[in-house]
């Protein structure tokens, strides 16, 4: 029986293996954590707001290899497995690796920009003094909990980088037909992927209660993916254009 990794190019193969291995300690410490609070691995390697007392310099890289539960990692790794290989074949392994990390970091930059905007709306500044003290939040009254959550909520996952990969696939193979759940007919990539991005934008702006998904991080990865494909002047096979 052939291994499911047999036909994958090296970067996608290794990213899948590393993400799965990094997820295993979280299973030991927590049963489907959402914010890393019960998972010391996620709390250490997930990323926090830049002014948070919990922020560490390695987190902008390591957060991409942490995941917030089974559905989170299954969706991301399925997308990487399905689309990453074909994008890597077009880009080449070295460029794809750079693309993946640039999209992941771009996702974080946009998410932190949005968080900075929210902090500024509450405090008049993009950071607060002595964020390790509870009193630094309590002075903002009804907004104290929201401010505390920004500073102590961790972001985890490869979703930003994955969104970059999805955008690249849609640009390189716009006429590739995809089967989407609940849609009974194939839909071309050039139609479904922009719709997906618009959904993320609407969810990010809407900020529905109980929604812990970093939608703007997804958009950041998508934007960087679009820019890089254009800047590098990449094109897919003519049969798919």
C-alpha positions as CSV (number, residue, x, y, z in Angstrom):
1,X,0.0,0.0,0.0
2,X,1.4,3.3,-1.1
3,X,2.0,6.0,1.6
4,X,-0.3,9.1,1.4
5,X,2.9,11.1,1.6
6,X,4.6,9.4,-1.4
7,X,3.7,11.9,-4.1
8,X,4.0,15.0,-2.0
9,X,6.9,17.5,-2.6
10,X,9.3,17.9,0.3
11,X,8.2,21.1,1.9
12,X,4.5,20.2,2.1
13,X,5.4,16.7,3.3
14,X,7.6,18.1,6.1
15,X,5.1,20.9,7.1
16,X,2.4,18.2,7.5
17,X,4.7,16.1,9.7
18,X,5.9,19.0,11.8
19,X,2.3,20.3,12.4
20,X,1.1,16.9,13.4
21,X,4.0,16.3,15.8
22,X,3.5,19.8,17.3
23,X,-0.2,19.0,17.9
24,X,0.5,15.8,19.9
25,X,1.7,17.6,23.2
26,X,-1.5,19.7,23.2
27,X,-3.6,16.5,23.2
28,X,-1.7,15.4,26.3
29,X,-2.4,18.7,28.2
30,X,-5.9,19.5,27.0
31,X,-9.0,18.1,25.4
32,X,-9.7,20.5,22.6
33,X,-8.5,23.8,24.0
34,X,-9.8,27.0,22.4
35,X,-7.4,29.7,23.7
36,X,-4.4,27.8,25.0
37,X,-5.4,28.6,28.7
38,X,-5.3,24.9,29.6
39,X,-2.4,24.0,27.3
40,X,1.0,25.2,28.4
41,X,2.5,24.2,25.0
42,X,-0.1,26.4,23.2
43,X,0.4,29.2,25.7
44,X,4.2,29.2,25.2
45,X,4.3,28.8,21.4
46,X,1.0,30.5,20.4
47,X,1.3,34.2,19.7
48,X,0.1,37.1,21.9
49,X,-0.4,40.8,21.3
50,X,3.0,42.4,20.9
51,X,2.7,44.4,24.2
52,X,1.3,41.4,26.2
53,X,3.4,40.2,29.1
54,X,3.1,36.7,27.6
55,X,4.6,37.7,24.2
56,X,7.9,35.9,23.3
57,X,10.1,36.7,20.3
58,X,9.8,33.1,18.9
59,X,6.0,33.2,18.8
60,X,5.5,34.8,15.4
61,X,7.0,31.7,13.9
62,X,5.9,28.9,16.3
63,X,2.2,30.0,16.4
64,X,1.9,28.6,12.9
65,X,2.6,25.0,14.2
66,X,0.1,25.2,17.1
67,X,-3.6,24.3,16.6
68,X,-6.7,24.8,18.7
69,X,-8.3,21.4,18.5
70,X,-9.1,18.5,16.1
71,X,-11.2,20.4,13.6
72,X,-8.7,23.2,13.4
73,X,-5.7,21.0,12.5
74,X,-7.8,18.6,10.3
75,X,-9.1,21.5,8.1
76,X,-5.7,23.1,7.8
77,X,-3.7,20.0,7.1
78,X,-6.4,18.7,4.6
79,X,-6.1,22.0,2.7
80,X,-2.3,21.9,2.8
81,X,-2.4,18.3,1.6
82,X,-4.9,19.0,-1.2
83,X,-3.5,22.3,-2.5
84,X,0.0,22.8,-1.2
85,X,1.7,20.2,-3.3
86,X,0.4,21.5,-6.6
87,X,1.4,25.0,-5.6
88,X,4.8,23.9,-4.5
89,X,5.4,22.1,-7.9
90,X,4.8,25.5,-9.7
91,X,6.8,27.6,-7.3
92,X,9.6,25.3,-6.5
93,X,10.4,24.1,-2.9
94,X,12.5,27.0,-1.7
95,X,10.1,29.7,-3.0
96,X,7.1,27.8,-1.6
97,X,8.7,27.6,1.8
98,X,9.3,31.4,1.8
99,X,5.8,31.9,0.5
100,X,4.3,29.9,3.3
101,X,6.1,31.7,6.1
102,X,5.6,35.2,4.6
103,X,1.9,34.5,4.4
104,X,1.8,33.3,8.0
105,X,3.7,36.3,9.2
106,X,1.5,38.6,7.1
107,X,-1.5,37.0,8.7
108,X,-0.2,37.9,12.1
109,X,0.7,41.5,11.1
110,X,-2.9,42.2,10.0
111,X,-4.4,40.6,13.0
112,X,-2.1,42.6,15.3
113,X,-3.0,45.8,13.4
114,X,-6.7,45.1,14.0
115,X,-5.9,44.4,17.7
116,X,-3.9,47.7,17.9
117,X,-6.9,49.5,16.5
118,X,-9.1,48.0,19.1
119,X,-6.7,48.8,21.9
120,X,-6.4,52.4,20.6
121,X,-10.2,52.7,20.5
122,X,-10.4,51.8,24.2
123,X,-7.3,53.5,25.6
124,X,-6.2,56.2,23.1
125,X,-2.9,54.3,22.6
126,X,-1.8,51.1,21.0
127,X,-0.3,49.8,24.2
128,X,-0.9,50.1,27.9
129,X,1.6,50.5,30.8
130,X,2.2,47.6,33.1
131,X,0.0,45.1,31.2
132,X,1.0,42.4,33.8
133,X,-1.1,44.2,36.4
134,X,-4.9,43.7,36.7
135,X,-5.3,47.4,37.7
136,X,-4.0,48.4,34.2
137,X,-7.3,46.9,32.8
138,X,-9.8,47.7,35.5
139,X,-9.4,51.5,35.0
140,X,-11.2,51.1,31.7
141,X,-14.4,50.0,33.3
142,X,-16.8,48.2,31.0
143,X,-14.1,47.8,28.4
144,X,-11.7,46.1,30.8
145,X,-12.6,42.6,29.9
146,X,-12.2,43.2,26.2
147,X,-8.8,44.8,26.7
148,X,-7.7,41.9,29.0
149,X,-8.8,39.4,26.4
150,X,-6.8,41.1,23.6
151,X,-3.7,41.0,25.8
152,X,-4.1,37.5,27.2
153,X,-5.8,35.7,24.2
154,X,-3.4,33.6,22.1
155,X,-3.6,33.0,18.4
156,X,-2.6,29.6,17.0
157,X,-2.8,27.9,13.7
158,X,-1.5,27.7,10.2
159,X,-4.7,29.2,8.8
160,X,-3.1,32.4,7.6
161,X,-0.4,30.6,5.6
162,X,-3.1,28.1,4.3
163,X,-5.2,31.0,3.1
164,X,-2.2,32.2,1.2
165,X,-1.8,28.8,-0.4
166,X,-5.5,28.8,-1.3
167,X,-5.2,32.1,-3.0
168,X,-2.1,31.0,-4.9
169,X,-4.0,27.9,-6.1
170,X,-6.9,29.9,-7.3
171,X,-4.6,32.3,-9.2
172,X,-2.5,29.5,-10.7
173,X,-5.4,27.2,-11.5
174,X,-8.4,29.4,-11.8
175,X,-10.4,26.9,-13.9
176,X,-9.7,23.9,-11.7
177,X,-13.1,22.5,-10.6
178,X,-13.6,21.8,-6.9
179,X,-16.3,19.8,-5.2
180,X,-17.6,21.9,-2.2
181,X,-19.6,20.4,0.6
182,X,-23.4,21.2,0.2
183,X,-22.9,22.3,-3.4
184,X,-23.9,19.4,-5.7
185,X,-21.9,20.6,-8.8
186,X,-18.2,21.3,-9.3
187,X,-17.3,25.0,-8.9
188,X,-14.2,26.6,-10.5
189,X,-11.5,27.9,-8.1
190,X,-11.7,31.4,-9.5
191,X,-15.3,31.6,-8.2
192,X,-15.3,29.8,-4.9
193,X,-12.1,31.1,-3.4
194,X,-13.0,34.8,-3.7
195,X,-16.4,34.0,-2.1
196,X,-14.5,32.3,0.8
197,X,-12.4,35.4,1.2
198,X,-15.5,37.7,1.3
199,X,-17.1,35.5,3.9
200,X,-14.0,35.8,6.1
201,X,-14.1,39.6,5.6
202,X,-17.7,39.8,6.6
203,X,-17.2,37.6,9.7
204,X,-14.2,39.6,10.7
205,X,-16.1,42.9,10.5
206,X,-19.2,41.4,12.1
207,X,-17.3,40.1,15.2
208,X,-20.0,37.7,16.2
209,X,-20.3,36.9,19.9
210,X,-18.4,33.7,20.8
211,X,-16.4,33.7,17.6
212,X,-12.8,33.1,18.6
213,X,-11.6,32.8,15.0
214,X,-8.9,35.3,13.9
215,X,-10.7,36.1,10.6
216,X,-8.4,39.1,9.8
217,X,-5.4,36.8,10.1
218,X,-6.9,34.7,7.4
219,X,-7.3,37.8,5.3
220,X,-3.7,38.8,6.0
221,X,-2.5,35.5,4.6
222,X,-4.7,35.8,1.6
223,X,-3.5,39.4,0.8
224,X,0.1,38.4,1.1
225,X,-0.5,35.3,-1.1
226,X,-2.1,37.5,-3.8
227,X,0.8,40.0,-3.7
228,X,3.5,37.4,-3.9
229,X,2.0,35.5,-6.8
230,X,1.7,38.9,-8.7
231,X,5.1,40.1,-7.6
232,X,6.8,36.8,-8.6
233,X,4.8,36.7,-11.9
234,X,3.8,33.1,-11.4
235,X,1.6,31.3,-13.8
236,X,0.0,27.9,-13.8
237,X,-0.1,25.4,-16.7
238,X,-1.9,26.8,-19.7
239,X,-4.5,24.0,-19.6
240,X,-5.9,25.4,-16.4
241,X,-5.7,29.1,-17.2
